[in-house]
Amino acid sequence: MVQSHSLSTLTICGSVQVYSSWRRNRVKFGNSSGLIGDRCVSCQFFRRPSSSLRSQWKSLKQRNLSRVEARWPFQGGGDHQGLDPNSERSESANEDILIFFFQLDLATRVQCALNMEQYDIAQQLREKLNEVEEEGIRLQEAKRGSSSKSEAQDKGISLIRLRADLQNAIDGEDYGLAAKLRDEISKLEAESLAVSAKALAFENAEYAFRLGQKLKHKAFGYRAVVCGMDPVCCESSSWMEAAEVEKLPRGSNQPFYQVLVDVRTHPDLLVAYVPEDSLLAPEKPDKERFDHPYISFLFYGADTAGDFIPIQQLREKYNKPRHEVPFDSQDED
């Protein structure tokens, strides 16, 4: 979990040396460094108040989330023939995790400032936290379709109006306008159906794997830990095309997982976005060492089966209960 900071870390860009030392000890981001120059990433994220949060985040991504050329050409067959592990690299998944980290980080700093009666600093940090939370909500709504119900309702109202206009056009024998309105109605009906289907998928999703579970990629062989999940692929069409998602047995209409990849074997592939078809749970508990810079703030530690225990905030984010490892009396023998 994110730990408390000294008073000097609570200033907006405060004692950078103290904060940088803490950040390096807690999270070594590798290619996605937590430091920009000599400043902490969360401070840099909000340095220019005149800029929008989204533009600042875009600038941060361009500077810190640079792509790395593939190093492990895949020689196998099947649905992943010709691809490599980096084909499933996901900057949007990495962005989602980093924003989650900013929320944890800032919430802890706000509480620490309050405990030390640094109310002005706490207020400034609280404002930053509000911005991050709003951005996180926006990203989740865009990806998960949290606003799909209202969007579907809006489209339904538009359909009613268009159908009324269509009937008026037919009654007035304006068949050119009627034809145009029919095309608009057909397009809107298709969009409305897609929005409703996505919202339904998120509400009724069933997953084969859980948060913190250690898995193995069927084609590429790397070990991974689940840190997020979507009931369908929420990546861009260009990403899906590059990853050849439509060649999978279930295509894009299956659960996709944000996974952390063991950096000992794949040091440049921090976060991957992997379809359920491509993941496999080990037959026996995987208690081998697993290294990743994000483990320390996403999980409490490992359970007796070797899987990681997600922190409460991560479970709440995905509305998942805590997993209890089944008791095995043979473990005491």
C-alpha positions in Angstrom: 0.0 0.0 0.0 1.0 3.6 -0.4 2.7 4.7 2.8 2.7 8.1 4.6 5.2 10.8 3.6 7.2 13.3 5.5 5.9 16.9 5.7 8.3 18.1 3.1 6.7 15.8 0.5 3.3 17.5 0.9 4.1 20.7 -0.9 2.8 20.9 -4.5 6.2 20.3 -5.9 7.9 20.5 -2.4 11.0 18.7 -1.4 11.6 16.8 -4.6 14.5 15.0 -3.3 12.6 13.3 -0.4 9.6 12.5 -2.7 11.8 11.2 -5.5 13.7 8.9 -3.0 10.3 7.6 -1.7 9.1 7.1 -5.3 12.2 5.2 -6.4 12.0 2.9 -3.4 8.3 2.2 -3.9 7.8 2.1 -7.6 10.5 1.9 -10.2 8.6 2.6 -13.4 11.2 1.5 -15.8 10.4 2.8 -19.2 7.3 4.5 -17.8 9.3 6.4 -15.2 7.6 8.0 -12.2 9.9 10.9 -12.5 10.2 13.6 -15.1 13.5 15.4 -14.7 13.7 16.0 -11.0 10.0 16.2 -10.3 7.4 13.6 -9.3 5.1 12.5 -12.0 1.9 13.5 -10.1 3.3 17.1 -9.6 4.4 17.3 -13.3 0.9 16.1 -14.3 -0.6 19.3 -12.8 2.2 21.8 -13.3 0.4 24.0 -15.9 -3.0 25.0 -14.4 -3.9 26.8 -17.6 -3.8 23.6 -19.6 -6.6 21.0 -19.6 -6.1 17.8 -17.6 -6.4 15.8 -20.8 -3.8 17.7 -22.7 -1.4 17.4 -19.8 -1.9 13.7 -19.6 -1.4 13.4 -23.4 1.9 15.2 -23.0 2.9 12.9 -20.2 2.1 9.8 -22.2 4.1 11.1 -25.2 7.1 11.6 -23.0 7.0 8.6 -20.7 5.1 5.8 -22.5 7.2 5.5 -25.6 6.9 2.3 -27.5 9.8 -0.2 -27.6 10.6 -2.3 -30.6 9.7 -6.0 -30.4 12.5 -8.2 -29.2 10.9 -11.6 -29.0 9.7 -12.6 -32.5 7.0 -15.3 -32.1 7.9 -18.5 -33.9 4.8 -20.5 -33.1 1.6 -21.2 -35.0 -2.1 -20.8 -34.3 -4.0 -17.5 -34.0 -0.8 -15.6 -33.0 1.3 -16.6 -35.9 3.5 -13.7 -37.1 2.8 -11.7 -33.9 5.0 -11.0 -30.9 4.3 -10.2 -27.2 4.4 -6.4 -27.9 1.4 -6.7 -30.2 -0.7 -6.8 -27.0 1.1 -3.9 -25.4 -1.5 -1.4 -24.2 -0.8 2.3 -23.5 -4.4 2.8 -22.5 -4.2 0.0 -19.9 -1.0 1.5 -18.6 -2.7 4.9 -18.5 -5.6 3.5 -16.5 -3.2 2.0 -13.9 -1.2 5.2 -13.6 -4.3 7.3 -13.0 -5.3 4.8 -10.3 -1.9 5.2 -8.7 -2.3 9.0 -8.8 -5.6 8.6 -6.9 -4.0 6.4 -4.2 -1.0 8.7 -4.0 -2.9 12.0 -3.7 -5.5 10.5 -1.3 -2.7 9.5 1.0 -1.0 12.8 0.8 -4.3 14.6 1.5 -4.8 12.5 4.7 -1.2 13.0 5.8 -1.6 16.8 5.4 -4.8 16.8 7.4 -3.1 14.7 10.1 -0.4 17.3 10.3 -2.9 20.2 10.3 -1.5 21.5 7.0 -5.0 22.6 5.8 -3.9 24.8 2.9 -1.8 22.1 1.5 -4.5 19.5 2.0 -7.0 21.8 0.1 -4.6 22.1 -2.9 -4.0 18.4 -3.0 -7.7 17.7 -2.7 -8.3 19.9 -5.8 -5.7 17.8 -7.6 -7.3 14.6 -6.4 -10.7 15.8 -7.7 -9.2 16.4 -11.1 -7.6 13.0 -11.2 -10.9 11.3 -10.1 -12.9 13.2 -12.7 -10.5 12.1 -15.4 -10.6 8.5 -14.1 -14.4 8.6 -14.2 -14.4 10.0 -17.8 -12.0 7.3 -19.0 -14.0 4.5 -17.3 -17.3 5.8 -18.8 -15.7 6.0 -22.2 -14.3 2.5 -22.0 -16.8 0.7 -20.0 -20.0 2.3 -21.3 -21.0 3.4 -17.8 -23.0 6.2 -19.5 -24.3 3.8 -22.2 -27.8 3.6 -20.7 -28.3 7.4 -20.9 -26.7 7.4 -24.3 -29.1 4.6 -25.4 -32.0 6.7 -24.0 -30.9 9.8 -26.0 -30.7 7.7 -29.2 -34.2 6.3 -28.4 -35.6 9.8 -28.2 -33.9 10.8 -31.4 -35.4 7.8 -33.1 -38.9 8.8 -32.0 -38.4 12.2 -33.5 -37.0 10.9 -36.7 -39.8 8.5 -37.2 -42.3 11.3 -36.6 -40.5 13.4 -39.2 -40.5 10.4 -41.6 -44.3 10.0 -41.3 -44.7 13.7 -41.9 -42.5 13.5 -45.0 -44.5 10.5 -46.3 -47.8 12.3 -45.6 -46.5 15.4 -47.5 -45.3 13.1 -50.3 -41.7 14.4 -49.9 -40.2 11.0 -50.8 -36.6 12.4 -51.2 -36.7 13.6 -47.6 -38.3 10.3 -46.5 -35.5 8.3 -48.0 -32.9 10.4 -46.3 -34.7 10.0 -42.9 -35.0 6.2 -43.4 -31.2 6.1 -43.8 -30.6 8.2 -40.7 -33.1 5.9 -38.7 -31.3 2.7 -39.9 -27.9 4.2 -38.8 -29.2 5.3 -35.5 -30.9 2.0 -34.8 -27.6 0.2 -35.4 -25.7 2.6 -33.1 -28.4 2.3 -30.4 -28.2 -1.5 -30.5 -24.4 -1.5 -30.2 -24.6 0.9 -27.2 -27.2 -1.2 -25.4 -25.3 -4.4 -26.1 -22.1 -2.9 -24.6 -23.9 -1.7 -21.5 -25.6 -5.1 -21.0 -22.2 -6.9 -21.5 -20.6 -4.9 -18.6 -23.6 -5.6 -16.3 -23.7 -9.3 -16.9 -20.0 -10.1 -17.5 -18.6 -13.4 -16.4 -14.8 -13.9 -16.1 -12.7 -17.0 -16.0 -9.9 -15.3 -14.1 -9.8 -13.0 -11.1 -7.8 -10.0 -9.9 -4.3 -11.0 -8.7 -4.4 -14.4 -10.3 -1.1 -15.6 -11.9 -1.6 -16.8 -15.4 0.5 -17.9 -18.4 0.1 -16.7 -22.0 -0.7 -19.7 -24.2 1.2 -18.5 -27.3 4.0 -16.3 -25.9 4.7 -18.2 -22.7 5.2 -15.3 -20.4 3.8 -15.2 -16.8 1.3 -12.5 -16.0 -0.8 -11.2 -13.1 -4.4 -9.9 -13.7 -4.8 -6.3 -12.5 -7.9 -5.3 -14.5 -10.6 -6.7 -16.8 -13.3 -5.8 -19.4 -16.1 -8.0 -20.6 -15.3 -7.1 -24.2 -12.3 -5.6 -26.0 -12.3 -1.8 -25.3 -9.2 -1.0 -27.3 -9.2 1.1 -30.5 -10.0 -0.4 -33.8 -6.4 0.2 -34.9 -5.1 -1.7 -31.9 -7.4 -4.6 -32.5 -6.3 -4.8 -36.2 -2.7 -4.8 -35.2 -3.3 -7.5 -32.6 -5.4 -9.5 -35.1 -8.2 -9.8 -32.5 -10.8 -10.9 -35.1 -8.7 -14.0 -35.8 -9.3 -15.2 -32.2 -11.9 -18.0 -31.7 -14.2 -15.5 -29.9 -12.9 -12.3 -31.5 -13.4 -9.1 -29.6 -16.6 -10.3 -27.8 -14.9 -12.0 -24.9 -13.3 -10.8 -21.7 -10.0 -8.9 -22.0 -7.6 -8.6 -19.1 -5.1 -6.0 -18.1 -2.1 -8.0 -17.0 1.3 -7.2 -15.5 4.1 -9.1 -17.2 7.1 -10.5 -15.3 9.8 -8.0 -16.1 12.6 -10.6 -15.6 11.7 -12.2 -18.9 10.0 -9.3 -20.7 11.5 -6.0 -19.2 9.9 -3.8 -21.8 6.4 -5.1 -21.7 5.0 -3.7 -18.5 1.3 -4.0 -19.2 -0.5 -6.1 -21.8 -4.2 -6.3 -22.8 -4.9 -10.0 -23.4 -8.0 -11.9 -24.5 -9.3 -14.6 -22.3 -8.7 -17.1 -25.1 -5.0 -16.5 -24.8 -4.6 -17.0 -21.1 -4.2 -20.2 -19.1 -4.3 -20.8 -15.3 -1.5 -23.0 -14.1 -2.4 -26.5 -13.0 -0.4 -26.2 -9.8 0.0 -23.1 -7.6 2.6 -20.7 -9.0 4.7 -19.7 -6.1 7.7 -18.6 -8.1 9.1 -15.1 -7.9 7.3 -12.5 -9.9 8.8 -9.1 -10.5 6.9 -6.0 -11.6 7.1 -2.3 -10.4 3.3 -2.0 -10.1 2.9 -5.0 -7.7 3.7 -2.9 -4.6 0.8 -0.5 -4.9 -1.8 -2.8 -6.5 -1.6 -5.7 -4.2 -1.1 -6.4 -0.5 1.1 -9.4 -1.1 0.8 -13.1 -2.1 -1.6 -15.6 -0.6 -0.8 -19.2 0.2 -1.5 -20.3 -3.4 1.0 -17.9 -4.8 -1.5 -15.4 -6.3 -1.6 -11.8 -5.3 -4.2 -10.2 -3.0 -5.6 -7.0 -4.6 -5.9 -3.9 -2.4 -9.4 -2.9 -1.4 -9.5 0.1 -3.8 -8.7 -2.2 -6.7 -11.4 -4.6 -5.8 -13.9 -1.7 -5.4 -12.9 -0.4 -8.8 -14.0 -3.6 -10.5 -16.7 -4.5 -7.9 -15.0 -7.8 -7.0 -15.2 -9.6 -3.7 -12.1 -10.7 -1.9 -11.0 -14.2 -3.0 -10.6 -16.6 -0.2 -8.1 -19.4 -0.7 -9.7 -22.8 -0.1 -8.4 -24.5 3.1 -6.4 -27.6 2.5 -5.7 -29.7 5.5 -2.7 -31.3 3.7 -0.9 -27.9 4.0 -0.6 -28.5 7.7 1.0 -31.9 7.3 
